[in-house]
Amino acid sequence: MSESPARPANGLLEAIRFLTIIPLPGLPPMNEQSVARAIPWFPAAGLVIGGAMVAVDAVARPLWGDLVAAVLAVAMWGIVTGGLHLDGVSDTFDAVMSWRSRERKLEIMKDSRIGAMGAIALIMIILLKVAFIASATVAWPALLLAPMLGRWADCYGIYRFPPAREGGLGRMFNSHVQQRDLWLSSVLMLGSAWLIAGLAGIIAAALVLAVAHLLARWWVRDLGGLTGDTYGALCEIGEVVALAALTIRM
């Protein structure tokens, strides 16, 4: 795997630029090297996304109650990310639930149209996010950590599993990521999870890892590897798992 320059500050900015619609003027044009620098900082960019949702929830919950606050927080989630990973959910489930050949499944993932299984998966992801956030007695730890843990699941999938195609986003990510990138993203993730939610944060991280690993193995078996769409699905499902773990009423 090729070497990528270690420039932490630039890597964080690149991660925010790649994963959100937040304007960051003054950065050079994005290229493969800048994306490679961004990978270990994906969880940190997730905290930025979570911060936007915490702000929305803090304003909306006292004014309109739990359900409206949850809907607005999820809306902000989609807006600040540009729906980047939601598209991956629909494409992935249209493909892997089609029971077609591997080649046909990869073709389905390239199709911009949404089928029945993709629509169902997308609706379920959104509904579960709203439901878990609305049910939380204290929502801010879950809102901060869920985007971070979901993006860490992407780092794990990118490093641990092969890409499905010779070209495309999956191949580009996998060709640049290094073991140190996974370690850096993991240290950021675990440290933040512990500081924000203590043991509950670590348990949530473990559950996200387990689910991401099982899903990735399934998709590698079906597709021959992971793609940009499956990274999006890993992130979104990881976020739902994190919300479920962090909003349990003990």
N, C-alpha and C positions, 0 to 999 in steps of 0.2 A: 504494500500500500504506500502511496506517495506521501511525502512529507508536506505538511502545511504549516505556514508560519504561525507561531504562537503569539498572538497579540490580543490579550484578553479584552481590553476596552473596545477595540474594533470588532472583535468577535461578538460581543454583546450587542453592539449597535447593528451589526449585520443580522443577528438573530431576530432583533426587533423588527428590522426592515423586512426580512423574509417572511416572518410569521404574522405580521400585523399590517394595518394600513396607516399606522402612525407615521406622519411625515418626518423625515430626518434629512433636512437639506445639508448639502455640503459633502455627502459621501460620494465616492467614485462609483461608476457604473458597476452593477453586480456581475460577478463572473464565478466560475467554478471554485476559484481559490477563496473568494469571499464567503461563498456558501459553506465551504469546508471549515473556515474559521468559525462559522456560526454554530455548527452542530453541537459542540459541548456546552454552548450557552442557551440552548433551547429551553431548559427548565427555568433559567433566569428570565427569559422573555415571557414564559408562562406566568411568573409572578407579576410582571407588568400588566398582563391581561387580567389577572385576578384582582389587581389593585383597582382597575377600572370598574370591575363588577362590584367590589366592596363599596366603592363610592356611590354607585347607583343604588345598591341595596340600603345603604345607610340613609339616603334621602327618601327613598320610596316606601320603606317599611313603616316608618311612623305615620306617613301621610295616607297610605292606601291599604296597608295590611300585608300579610305574608304572601298571598298568592300573586297579587299585582307586582310586588317587589321581585318575586321569583321570575315572573314573565319578563319584566324589564331587565333583570340581570342577565337572563339567557339571551334576550335581544341584543344587549350590549356585547355579550360574548360573540355572537355571530357578526355584529357590525365591526368590532375592533379587529377581528381576524379575517374579515372579508369572506367568511364562510369557507375558508381554505380547506378545512378538514371534513366539513359536512359533505362536500361533493365526493370525497373519497369513500365515505360510508355508503352512499347510494350506489356508486360504481362497483365497489367491492362486493356488496351483497347481491346485486343483480348478477354478478359473474359467478360467485362461489355457490349460490343457491340455484343455479341454472341446470346443474347436473349434465353439462355438456363436456366435450373434450377440453383438454388443457388449452389448446390453440384457440378454440372458440371462446373460452372464458376470457382469455387475454384480449380478444377482439371486442367482446362485450364491454370490457373495462374502458376501452377507448371511445365507446359510443357515448355521446353527450346526453342522449335521452335517458330518462329515468323509468325503469320498469317497476312492476308491482313489488318485488322483494326489496328493491332499493328504497322505494317510497315508504314501505312499512318500517324498514330499519331506521330511516331518517326520522320518521314521526316518533318512533319509540325512543330514540336518543333524546329528542327535544322534550318529549313528555316526561321522561324519567328525570332529566335535569331540573325541569320546573318543579316536579313533585318533590324531589329530595331537598331542593333549596327551600321550598315553601314549608316543608316539615321541620326544618332545623330550628331548634331553640335559639342557638347562636350560630349565624350563618357564615360569619366572616372567615373563620379558619378554613372551612370547606371551599369557599369561593376563592381564596388565595391559593390553596394547595392543589385543587383539582386541575387547573390548567398547567401547573408546573409538572404534576405527576403524569399527565397525559403526554406532555412533550418529552418527558424522560423516557416514556415507553417507546417513543419514536427513536430516541438515541439508542436504546437497547436493540430494537428491531433492525436498525440500520447496521449496527456493528455485528450482531450475533447471527443474522440470517442472510443468505445470498439474494441477489437481485434476480427477478424473473426474466428480464429482457437484457439484450446486449446494449441497447440504448435506453434513454429515458432517465427520469429522476432517480429511480432506485439504483441504477448502475452508477450514476454520478455520485450520489451520496456514499454508496458502499466503497467506491474506489478511493475515496479521500479519507474516510473515517479511520482513526487509529485507536488502539487500546487506551491510550492516555486520554482521548476524548471521552470515552465512556467513563473512565475513572473520574475525570473532572466533573462531568455532568452528574455522576452518582454522588460525589461529595457535596456538590451544591444542593442536590435534591434531598439527601438525607439530613444535611445540616438544617436546611430550611424547614423540612417536615418536623424535625425535633423541636426547633425553636418556636414554631407556630402552634403545633398541636401535641407535642410530647409523644408519649407512647402511641397514642391514636394515630399520629402522623406516620410513624414507622410501620404500624400495622397496615395502614392504608397503602403505603408504598409496597409492602410485601404482597398484598392482594393484587395491586396493579401489575407487579412483576409476574405473578403467577398467571393471571389472565392474559397478559400480553404474550407470554411465552407459549401458552396453549393455542391462542389464536394464530400466532405466527407459524407454529408447527403445522397447523391445519392448512393454512394458506400456502405454505411452501409445498406441502404434499399435493395440493390441488393445482397450484399455478407454477410450480417449479422454482419459486422464490417470491420475494416481496417487490412491490411496485410503489410508486408515489401514492396511488390510491389506497393501498393497504396501510401505508404509514398513516394516512389521514384517518382511516378506520381504527387503527390501534390507538391513536391519540384520543379520538372521541369516546371510544369504549373505555379507555383508561380513565378518562374524566368522569364518566358515569360511575365506574367502580369506586373511584376516590370519593365522589359525593356520597355514595351509598355507605361507605365505611365511616365517613366523617360526620354523618348526620344521624347515626344510630342513637336512639334514646336509651341510655343506660339507666 
